[in-house]
């Protein structure tokens, strides 16, 4: 399985509730840029799952919309809420792996994403993803075995950066 973790784009502070915060102009632009960068790299998703919060749903829809060749439906999951448990995300991934989920994108929040990354990479900690950033992980033996971090996509430039993990774990 190839797993892409995407943190939601920059969101407005102007909303009556946190769950209703929408992407800013910058957040929408960064999400489009990441989607286009994924498209240029030939990335295809068999599943895209997002947190139910507005900013995450908008990010997922914009990223998928920018990937022109093959559109995939965006599914919402309460497992990906900001206070979600990483172990529940691993269970979700295990279910997707059994259902032939070859390439999965999860669009969610920090600190959940960095905790999930640490779990699937078999390290004690992983640095937080920046708003709009994407992290690609290869899970050769499924989500319950340590995978390998492939690259990160910078949301401001769309450029790929290598992931360096120290032996101590970052």
For each residue, the residues with C-beta under 8 A, 3 or more apart:
1: 93 96 97 101 102 103 104 138 139 142 143
2: 43 102 103 104 136 137 138 139
3: 93 104 105 106 120 136 137 138 139 143 147
4: 38 43 45 103 104 105 106 134 135 136 137
5: 105 106 108 113 116 117 129 134 135 137
6: 34 59 60 63 105 106 107 108 129 132 133 134 135
7: 107 108 109 110 113 129 130 131 132 133 134
8: 11 23 27 51 53 55 56 58 59 107 108 109 131 132
9: 23 24 26 27 28 30 31 55 58 59 62 131 132 155
10: 23 24 26 27 30 131 132
11: 8 21 22 23 24 27 54 55 131
12: 15 21 22 23 24
13: 21
14: 21
15: 12 18 20 21 22 54
16: 20
17: 20
18: 15 21 53
19: 52 53 54
20: 15 16 17 54
21: 11 12 13 14 15 18 53 54 55
22: 11 12 15 54 55 58
23: 8 9 10 11 12 27 28 31 55 58 59 62
24: 9 10 11 12 27 28
25: 28 29
26: 9 10 29 30
27: 8 9 10 11 23 24 30 31 55 58 59 131 132
28: 9 23 24 25 31 32 58 62
29: 25 26 32 33
30: 9 10 26 27 33 34 131 132 155 156
31: 9 23 27 28 34 35 58 59 62 63 66 132 155
32: 28 29 35 36 62 63 65 66
33: 29 30 36 37 66 132 155 156 157 158
34: 6 30 31 37 38 63 66 132 133 134 153 155 158
35: 31 32 38 39 62 63 64 65 66 67
36: 32 33 39 40 66 67 158
37: 33 34 40 41 134 153 158 159 160
38: 4 34 35 41 43 63 66 67 134 153
39: 35 36 42 43 66 67 68 69
40: 36 37 158
41: 37 38 160
42: 39
43: 2 4 38 39 67 103 136
44: 67 69 70 72 103
45: 4 48 64 67 72 103 104 105
46: 72 100 101 102 103 104
47: 72 75 96 101 103 104 105
48: 45 60 63 64 72 73 74 75 104 105 107
49: 74 75 76 77 80 92 96 104 105 106 107
50: 56 57 59 60 74 75 76 77 80 106 107 108
51: 8 56 57 76 77 80 81 82 84 107 108 109
52: 19 56 57 76 77 78 80 81
53: 8 18 19 21 56 57 81 82 109
54: 11 15 19 20 21 22 57 58
55: 8 9 11 21 22 23 27 58 59
56: 8 50 51 52 53 59 60 80 107 108 109
57: 50 51 52 53 54 60 61 74 76 107
58: 8 9 22 23 27 28 31 54 55 61 62
59: 6 8 9 23 27 31 50 55 56 62 63 107 132
60: 6 48 50 56 57 63 64 74 105 107
61: 57 58 64 65 74
62: 9 23 28 31 32 35 58 59 65 66
63: 6 31 32 34 35 38 48 59 60 66 67 105 107
64: 35 45 48 60 61 67 71 72 74
65: 32 35 61 62 71
66: 31 32 33 34 35 36 38 39 62 63
67: 35 36 38 39 43 44 45 63 64 70 71
68: 39
69: 39 44
70: 44 67
71: 64 65 67
72: 44 45 46 47 48 64
73: 48
74: 48 49 50 57 60 61 64
75: 47 48 49 50
76: 49 50 51 52 57
77: 49 50 51 52 80 92
78: 52 81 84
79: 84 85 88 89 91 92
80: 49 50 51 52 56 77 84 89 106 107 108 109 112
81: 51 52 53 78 84 108 109 112
82: 51 53 108 109 110 112
83: 112
84: 51 78 79 80 81 88 89 108 112
85: 79 88 89
86: 89 90 112 115 116 118 119
87: 90 91 119
88: 79 84 85 91 92
89: 79 80 84 85 86 92 93 106 112 116
90: 86 87 93 94 116 119 120 143 144
91: 79 87 88 94 95
92: 49 77 79 88 89 95 96
93: 1 3 89 90 96 97 101 104 120 139 143
94: 90 91 97 98 142 143 144
95: 91 92 98 99
96: 1 47 49 92 93 99 101 104
97: 1 93 94 100 101 139 142 143
98: 94 95
99: 95 96
100: 46 97
101: 1 46 47 93 96 97 104
102: 1 2 46
103: 1 2 4 43 44 45 46 47
104: 1 2 3 4 45 46 47 48 49 93 96 101
105: 3 4 5 6 45 47 48 49 60 63
106: 3 4 5 6 49 50 80 89 113 116
107: 6 7 8 48 49 50 51 56 57 59 60 63 80
108: 5 6 7 8 50 51 56 80 81 82 84 112 113
109: 7 8 51 53 56 80 81 82 112 113
110: 7 82 113 114 128 129
111: 114 115 128
112: 80 81 82 83 84 86 89 108 109 115 116
113: 5 7 106 108 109 110 116 117 128 129 135
114: 110 111 117 118 125 126 127 128 129
115: 86 111 112 118 119 126
116: 5 86 89 90 106 112 113 119 120
117: 5 113 114 120 121 126 129 135 137 149
118: 86 114 115 121 123 124 125 126 169
119: 86 87 90 115 116 122
120: 3 90 93 116 117 137 139 143 146 147
121: 117 118 126 137 146 147 148 149 165
122: 119 145 146 147
123: 118 126 165 169 170
124: 118 168 169
125: 114 118 169 170
126: 114 115 117 118 121 123 165 169 170
127: 114 170
128: 110 111 113 114
129: 5 6 7 110 113 114 117 133 134 135 152
130: 7 133 154 155
131: 7 8 9 10 11 27 30 155
132: 6 7 8 9 10 27 30 31 33 34 59 155 156
133: 6 7 34 129 130 152 153 154 155
134: 4 5 6 7 34 37 38 129 152 153 155
135: 4 5 6 113 117 129 149 151 152 153 163
136: 2 3 4 43 149 150 151 152 153
137: 2 3 4 5 117 120 121 147 148 149 150
138: 1 2 3 147 148 150
139: 1 2 3 93 97 120 142 143 145 147
140: 145 147 148
141: 145 147
142: 1 94 97 139 145
143: 1 3 90 93 94 97 120 139 147
144: 90 94
145: 122 139 140 141 142
146: 120 121 122
147: 3 120 121 122 137 138 139 140 141 143
148: 121 137 138 140
149: 117 121 135 136 137 152 163 165
150: 136 137 138 163
151: 135 136 160 161 162 163
152: 129 133 134 135 136 149 160 161 162 163
153: 34 37 38 133 134 135 136 158 159 160 161
154: 130 133 157 158 159 160 161
155: 9 30 31 33 34 130 131 132 133 134 158
156: 30 33 132
157: 33 154
158: 33 34 36 37 40 153 154 155
159: 37 153 154
160: 37 41 151 152 153 154
161: 151 152 153 154
162: 151 152
163: 135 149 150 151 152
164:
165: 121 123 126 149 169 170
166: 169 170
167:
168: 124
169: 118 123 124 125 126 165 166
170: 123 125 126 127 165 166
